Amino acid sequence: MTSPFGCFACSGADHWEPACPELLAPPAKDHKEHMARIDKYVEWCNGNLPLPGRITLHQKQKLIEAENSKWRKATERKSA
């Protein structure tokens, strides 16, 4: 689903959800990068930026679910 105002996944105004760089990013290279992405989503939600929260709690949950899914699939491939 797309918004006339931008991405419903990350609230980015320069793209639509099907082209969301957060959702389309390749799996993290290591656990540190994986956790950095999750920390970024928490900061975006909590408003630890100059602006109030960039994303909603629901968006944060969906972004973290997507990141965890990519991480799980990547680690399963490595261990297989």
ChimeraX attribute file (.defattr): number of C-alpha atoms within 10 A of each C-alpha:
attribute: neighborCount
match mode: 1-to-1
recipient: residues
	/A:1	8
	/A:2	13
	/A:3	13
	/A:4	8
	/A:5	12
	/A:6	16
	/A:7	19
	/A:8	20
	/A:9	24
	/A:10	24
	/A:11	19
	/A:12	17
	/A:13	12
	/A:14	10
	/A:15	17
	/A:16	20
	/A:17	19
	/A:18	13
	/A:19	12
	/A:20	18
	/A:21	14
	/A:22	16
	/A:23	18
	/A:24	13
	/A:25	10
	/A:26	12
	/A:27	18
	/A:28	18
	/A:29	11
	/A:30	11
	/A:31	11
	/A:32	9
	/A:33	12
	/A:34	17
	/A:35	15
	/A:36	12
	/A:37	18
	/A:38	18
	/A:39	13
	/A:40	14
	/A:41	24
	/A:42	21
	/A:43	16
	/A:44	22
	/A:45	21
	/A:46	16
	/A:47	13
	/A:48	13
	/A:49	11
	/A:50	7
	/A:51	8
	/A:52	11
	/A:53	16
	/A:54	20
	/A:55	22
	/A:56	18
	/A:57	14
	/A:58	11
	/A:59	18
	/A:60	22
	/A:61	17
	/A:62	16
	/A:63	21
	/A:64	21
	/A:65	13
	/A:66	15
	/A:67	22
	/A:68	18
	/A:69	13
	/A:70	19
	/A:71	19
	/A:72	13
	/A:73	11
	/A:74	16
	/A:75	16
	/A:76	10
	/A:77	9
	/A:78	8
	/A:79	6
	/A:80	5
